[in-house]
Amino acid sequence: MSDARTYEGQCHCGAVRYTAVTALDSMGDCNCSRCRRVGWILQSLPASNFTLTSGEDNLTLYRFNTEKIDHLFCKTCGIESFARGEDGKGNKLVMINVNCLEGAPPVDRSTIRHWDGANF
């Protein structure tokens, strides 16, 4: 496992900004109807490793299917740079879109975990 570091992330216009502490060692993508359309690269982390630094008032909420994930979009540019939810044990987590991180390494999609969300 690689060492965790602090990344800064944001939506496209910069109204929503955050920091995330993660090793980027369990990145994945999902084939559900939503993720397939937006092309996310997902990285889950404990909610305690995520800090929203600006833009809480500029977020709008979308839920679908089981309504267990809070998909949060910037009201200005429409980008969802992170989402909030829980793991199977009830632990709060945040899923960040690695594509929205400053200084993140390029991602080879053939090397990441693939989640079959379409059949979940």
C-alpha positions in Angstrom: 0.0 0.0 0.0 1.3 3.4 -0.9 1.5 6.3 1.5 -1.5 8.6 1.9 -1.1 12.3 1.0 -3.4 15.3 1.0 -5.0 16.3 -2.3 -6.9 19.4 -3.1 -10.0 18.9 -5.3 -12.7 21.1 -6.8 -15.5 21.3 -9.2 -14.8 22.9 -12.7 -15.5 26.5 -11.7 -13.8 26.3 -8.3 -16.9 27.2 -6.2 -16.8 23.8 -4.4 -13.4 22.9 -3.0 -12.1 20.3 -0.6 -9.1 18.4 0.7 -8.9 14.6 0.8 -6.3 12.5 2.5 -5.8 9.2 0.6 -3.3 6.9 -1.0 -5.2 6.6 -4.2 -4.6 2.8 -3.9 -8.1 1.5 -4.5 -9.4 3.5 -7.4 -12.2 2.1 -9.5 -14.9 2.8 -11.9 -18.5 1.7 -12.0 -20.9 0.6 -14.8 -24.1 1.8 -13.3 -26.3 4.0 -15.5 -25.0 7.2 -13.8 -21.3 6.5 -13.4 -21.1 5.1 -17.0 -22.4 8.4 -18.3 -20.1 10.7 -16.3 -16.9 8.7 -16.5 -15.9 8.9 -12.9 -12.7 7.5 -11.4 -13.7 6.7 -7.9 -11.7 6.6 -4.7 -13.5 5.9 -1.4 -12.1 7.3 1.9 -13.4 7.6 5.4 -15.4 10.8 5.9 -12.9 11.9 8.5 -10.2 12.1 5.7 -12.3 14.6 3.8 -12.8 18.3 4.4 -15.1 20.5 2.4 -13.3 23.9 2.4 -15.7 26.0 0.4 -19.0 25.7 -1.5 -21.4 23.9 0.9 -24.1 26.4 0.0 -23.4 25.9 -3.7 -24.1 22.1 -3.7 -27.3 20.5 -4.9 -28.3 16.9 -4.1 -29.3 14.1 -6.3 -30.2 10.6 -5.2 -31.4 7.6 -7.3 -31.9 3.8 -7.1 -31.5 2.9 -3.4 -31.0 6.6 -2.5 -28.1 5.7 -0.2 -25.5 7.9 -1.9 -25.7 11.7 -1.8 -24.5 12.8 -5.2 -23.6 16.5 -4.7 -23.3 18.8 -7.7 -22.0 22.4 -8.0 -25.0 24.6 -8.8 -22.8 26.8 -11.0 -20.9 24.4 -13.3 -22.8 21.1 -12.7 -19.7 19.0 -11.8 -20.0 16.3 -9.1 -16.5 16.1 -7.7 -17.5 14.0 -4.7 -20.4 12.1 -3.1 -21.2 11.0 0.4 -22.5 7.6 1.7 -21.8 4.7 4.0 -20.1 1.4 3.5 -21.9 -1.9 4.2 -21.1 -1.6 7.9 -22.6 1.9 8.3 -19.3 3.8 8.3 -19.5 7.2 6.8 -17.4 7.6 3.7 -16.8 10.0 0.8 -16.2 9.0 -2.8 -14.1 11.5 -4.6 -13.7 11.8 -8.3 -10.0 11.4 -8.9 -10.4 13.4 -12.1 -11.2 16.5 -10.0 -8.0 16.3 -7.9 -5.1 18.7 -8.4 -1.8 16.9 -8.9 -3.2 13.4 -9.1 -1.2 11.0 -11.3 -2.6 10.0 -14.6 -4.9 6.9 -14.3 -4.7 3.9 -16.6 -8.2 2.6 -16.5 -7.0 -0.9 -17.4 -5.3 -1.1 -13.9 -8.2 0.0 -11.7 -10.9 -2.0 -10.0 -14.2 -2.3 -11.9 -17.4 -2.2 -9.9 -20.5 -3.9 -11.4 -23.0 -1.3 -10.2 -25.4 -2.1 -13.0 -26.2 -5.4 -11.4 -25.9 -4.4 -7.7 
